[in-house]
Amino acid sequence: MAERRYIIETVEPFESEVGRLVSMLEYTRYTTLREVEGLTVKQLDTKVEGCDNTIGMLLLHMASVEEAFQIMTFGDRDLTDEEWSRLESGLDLMVIEENEVAFYVDRLAEVRKRTLELFAGVGDEWLDRQSPFGWDHPANHYFKWFHVFEDELNHRGQIRLIVKQLKKMEAN
């Protein structure tokens, strides 16, 4: 898919619309990973002025959100107490420190691998299936997975701003 990164299209082994959604998820992840390539533990753990989150916190959040949506959409249920407990630090953007960038990249890859396996098992009609979202707003799976990469894109923007501020701080 790398050569066709800028083409939103059906990708194998997915059905048409599922494949298009997957291509958008994958492009989003590609751009996120490029932003954090080579960052140090200190850079991943530093809070900059005006931002309550570190890059490490945001990366773990992305992985946790994606895993939660796997459960809620493919499993068609809410998180169990055990699942919530395991994902809570990422979902609630709690402090996480002293991890190399590989820790976050590996976690993102592990979750994405499972996401792709799950998407390979559904057809386009699955995207139209509706269930409550948030405070019982109706939403279909297509929107929910759009929301997953929309959330990642927003946080990638935060990461870009943090990196920019870190570079200014390091230059002084």
C-alpha positions in Angstrom: 0.0 0.0 0.0 3.0 2.4 0.5 3.2 3.3 -3.2 -0.5 4.2 -3.3 -0.5 6.0 0.1 -2.3 9.1 -1.4 -5.0 7.1 -3.1 -8.1 6.3 -1.0 -9.2 3.1 -2.5 -10.3 -0.5 -1.8 -7.5 -2.6 -0.5 -7.3 -6.3 -0.3 -8.7 -8.4 1.4 -11.4 -5.9 2.3 -14.7 -5.1 0.7 -15.0 -1.8 -1.2 -16.1 0.6 1.6 -14.3 -1.2 4.3 -11.1 -1.1 2.2 -11.5 2.7 1.7 -11.9 3.2 5.5 -8.9 1.0 6.1 -6.8 3.0 3.6 -7.7 6.2 5.6 -6.9 4.5 8.9 -3.5 3.4 7.5 -2.6 6.8 6.1 -3.5 8.4 9.4 -1.3 6.0 11.3 1.6 6.5 8.7 1.6 10.2 9.4 1.4 9.7 13.1 4.4 7.4 13.1 6.4 9.8 11.0 5.9 12.5 13.6 7.3 10.5 16.4 10.2 8.8 14.6 13.4 9.2 16.6 12.0 11.0 19.6 13.8 10.4 22.9 12.2 9.3 26.1 12.6 12.8 27.5 10.8 14.3 24.5 8.0 11.7 24.8 7.6 12.5 28.5 7.9 16.3 28.5 4.8 18.5 29.1 5.1 21.8 27.3 3.4 25.0 28.3 -0.3 25.1 27.4 -0.6 21.4 27.0 -1.6 18.9 29.7 -0.6 15.9 27.6 2.8 14.4 26.7 3.5 12.8 23.4 3.7 9.4 25.1 0.3 9.9 26.7 -1.2 10.8 23.3 0.3 7.7 21.6 -1.1 5.4 24.3 -4.4 7.2 24.1 -4.6 6.5 20.3 -3.9 2.8 20.9 -6.4 2.6 23.7 -9.2 4.4 21.8 -8.7 2.0 18.8 -8.8 -1.1 21.1 -11.9 0.2 22.8 -13.7 0.8 19.5 -12.7 -2.8 18.4 -14.6 -4.0 21.5 -17.6 -1.7 21.1 -18.1 -2.2 17.4 -16.9 -5.7 16.5 -17.9 -7.0 19.9 -21.1 -5.0 19.8 -20.9 -4.3 23.6 -19.5 -2.0 26.2 -16.1 -2.5 27.8 -16.1 -4.9 30.8 -14.6 -3.6 34.0 -11.5 -5.6 33.3 -11.1 -4.1 29.8 -11.8 -0.6 31.2 -9.2 -1.1 33.9 -6.6 -2.2 31.3 -7.3 0.7 28.9 -8.2 3.4 31.4 -4.7 5.0 31.6 -4.7 5.5 27.8 -8.3 6.5 27.4 -8.2 9.0 30.2 -4.8 10.3 29.2 -3.1 9.5 32.5 0.6 10.1 32.9 2.8 7.4 31.4 6.6 7.8 31.5 10.0 6.3 30.8 9.1 4.4 27.6 11.1 4.4 24.4 9.2 5.3 21.2 9.3 1.6 20.3 7.0 0.8 23.2 4.3 3.1 21.8 4.9 2.1 18.2 4.7 -1.6 19.1 1.5 -1.0 21.0 0.0 0.9 18.1 1.0 -1.9 15.7 -0.3 -4.7 17.9 -3.7 -3.0 18.2 -3.8 -2.1 14.4 -3.0 -5.7 13.5 -6.1 -6.8 15.4 -8.2 -4.1 13.9 -7.2 -5.2 10.3 -8.0 -8.8 11.2 -11.4 -7.8 12.4 -12.1 -5.6 9.4 -11.2 -8.5 7.1 -14.1 -10.5 8.7 -16.9 -8.0 7.9 -18.5 -6.7 4.8 -19.5 -3.2 3.7 -23.0 -3.6 5.2 -21.4 -3.9 8.7 -20.4 -0.2 8.4 -24.1 0.8 8.3 -25.0 -1.1 11.4 -26.3 1.4 14.1 -26.0 1.4 17.8 -25.8 4.1 20.6 -22.8 6.3 20.7 -21.8 8.6 23.5 -24.8 9.6 25.4 -27.1 7.4 23.4 -26.8 9.2 20.1 -27.4 6.9 17.2 -24.3 6.3 15.1 -23.2 3.7 12.6 -19.9 1.8 12.6 -18.7 3.8 9.7 -18.9 7.0 11.8 -17.4 5.3 14.8 -14.3 4.3 12.9 -14.1 7.7 11.2 -14.1 9.0 14.8 -11.1 6.7 15.6 -8.9 8.2 13.0 -10.4 11.7 13.5 -9.3 11.5 17.1 -5.8 10.3 16.0 -5.5 13.2 13.5 -6.4 15.7 16.2 -3.9 14.3 18.6 -1.3 14.1 15.8 -1.8 17.8 15.5 -1.1 18.2 19.2 2.0 16.1 18.8 3.2 18.4 16.0 2.7 21.4 18.2 4.5 19.7 21.1 7.5 18.7 19.0 7.7 22.3 17.7 7.7 23.7 21.2 10.3 21.0 22.3 12.6 22.1 19.5 12.4 25.7 20.6 13.0 24.7 24.3 16.0 22.6 23.3 17.4 25.4 21.1 17.5 27.8 24.2 
